[in-house]
Amino acid sequence: MSLVNVILASNRLQIANEGDDILLDSVTYTNIVSVNPLVSTKKDEVGFVPGMDSANPYELPTTENIYWRVELHLADGRKEYIFLEDVDNQAGWTNDADGYAAAEEDIYAAFPTGGGGGGVTSVGASGGTTGYTFSGSPVTGSGTLTLAVSNAATAQQAIGLPLSYVALISQSGTSAPTATVISNNTGVTPSFIYEGVGSYTMSGPWPTGTVFHQAVPTANGDYGLLTLALVGTDILMTSVFLDAPNTQSDDLLTDVLVEIHIYP
């Protein structure tokens, strides 16, 4: 059996074969991140027994032995091994489960920043700036982390969905349009201004990235078209006859569905 010497210190493990100078001829590891046990069995010859036919080696008695190895996982992805039956001078590193447990404990103590050793004492979570939040954090021992939405608009944009304003628009005479808001998570509370015949302003401020769904309204048997355009930070609304698109007119809007979306 080839015995090896092992020296452990903070973030350092040195291994040298028996007879080598541990300081000069050793292999030193300083980047161990975790360890793993490897167990194998092998039939070993006991040796020649007087009276047996030495010409037939298959008649030599054997015994099945169990061998433990410490598999070292290095930060660069390599793996190295320590055969515990070979270790000579590290107290407690015997060739069995107890010896492996002692080796694992000693290595993790020498490499306190390595992964895979020790235990997790607490787990925490945060939604950051995504609009989500966690309750029950941190969990120590046992517990539950519960995910909730703290800001729907922020969460919606965090996952790439647009913010939306959906309303039914009506207008009559020379009055400014009115809106029955169905939903609005844009953060914009618009106001309406009558600019002239068939021309109205839906003030914002509406940001860049605002898009619209156009609608064809009906009122009193007249068919009209409502168009929207982003001008600066306001939305210009124009109401025209469908069969005379250059003729603007009031009194064409009755519960016209308008959808405005703001994309991130």
NORCOR-V727975 format. One record per backbone hydrogen bond with DSSP energy under -0.5 kcal/mol. CO is the residue of the C=O (numbers start at 0). NH is the residue of the N-H. E is the energy in kcal/mol with one decimal. If there is no record, write none. Layout:
# NORCOR-V727975
CO:NH:E
CO:NH:E
This chain:
# NORCOR-V727975
0:2:-0.8
2:17:-2.4
3:87:-2.4
3:88:-0.6
4:15:-1.9
6:13:-2.8
8:11:-2.0
11:8:-2.5
12:28:-2.7
13:6:-2.3
14:26:-2.9
15:4:-3.3
16:19:-2.2
19:21:-0.6
20:23:-0.5
20:24:-3.3
25:27:-0.5
26:14:-2.1
28:12:-1.8
30:74:-2.2
33:72:-3.0
35:70:-3.2
37:68:-2.7
39:66:-3.5
41:43:-0.7
41:64:-3.0
43:62:-2.6
48:51:-2.1
51:53:-1.0
52:55:-1.5
54:56:-0.7
55:58:-1.9
56:59:-1.5
60:45:-3.2
60:46:-0.7
62:43:-3.2
62:64:-0.7
64:41:-2.3
66:39:-2.4
67:83:-2.2
67:84:-0.5
68:37:-2.1
68:70:-0.6
69:71:-0.7
69:81:-1.9
70:35:-1.7
70:72:-0.5
71:73:-0.6
71:79:-1.8
72:32:-3.0
72:33:-1.3
73:76:-2.0
77:73:-2.7
79:71:-3.6
81:69:-2.7
81:83:-0.7
82:85:-1.8
82:86:-0.6
83:86:-0.6
85:3:-2.6
88:90:-0.8
89:92:-2.0
91:93:-1.8
93:95:-2.2
95:99:-2.3
96:100:-2.4
97:101:-2.2
98:102:-2.3
99:103:-3.1
100:104:-2.3
101:105:-2.4
102:106:-2.6
103:107:-2.5
104:108:-1.8
105:109:-1.8
106:110:-1.7
109:10:-4.6
110:113:-1.7
118:120:-0.5
122:137:-0.6
122:138:-3.5
126:129:-1.9
130:149:-2.4
130:150:-2.0
132:147:-2.7
134:145:-2.3
137:139:-0.6
138:122:-2.1
139:141:-1.9
143:145:-0.5
144:146:-0.5
145:134:-2.2
147:132:-2.8
147:149:-0.6
150:154:-2.7
151:155:-2.5
152:156:-2.1
153:157:-2.1
154:158:-1.2
155:160:-2.6
156:159:-1.5
162:261:-2.9
163:184:-2.0
164:259:-2.9
165:181:-2.7
165:182:-1.9
166:168:-0.6
166:257:-2.9
167:179:-2.4
168:255:-3.1
169:177:-2.7
171:174:-1.9
177:169:-2.2
178:180:-0.8
179:167:-2.1
182:165:-3.1
187:189:-0.7
190:202:-2.4
192:194:-0.7
192:200:-2.5
195:198:-2.3
197:238:-2.7
198:194:-2.2
198:195:-1.5
199:236:-3.5
200:192:-2.3
200:202:-0.7
201:234:-2.1
202:190:-0.5
206:209:-1.0
208:262:-1.8
210:260:-2.5
211:213:-0.5
212:258:-0.8
214:216:-0.7
214:225:-1.6
216:223:-1.9
218:221:-2.6
221:218:-1.9
222:241:-2.2
223:216:-0.5
224:226:-0.6
224:239:-2.2
225:214:-0.8
226:237:-2.5
228:230:-0.7
228:235:-3.2
229:231:-0.6
230:232:-0.5
230:233:-2.1
232:205:-2.8
233:230:-2.9
233:235:-0.5
234:201:-3.2
234:236:-0.6
235:228:-1.6
236:199:-2.9
237:226:-2.6
237:239:-0.5
238:248:-2.3
239:224:-3.0
240:243:-0.7
243:240:-0.7
243:246:-2.8
245:247:-0.7
246:240:-2.0
251:253:-0.7
252:170:-2.6
255:168:-3.0
257:166:-2.2
258:212:-2.1
259:164:-2.8
260:210:-2.9
260:262:-0.5
261:162:-2.6
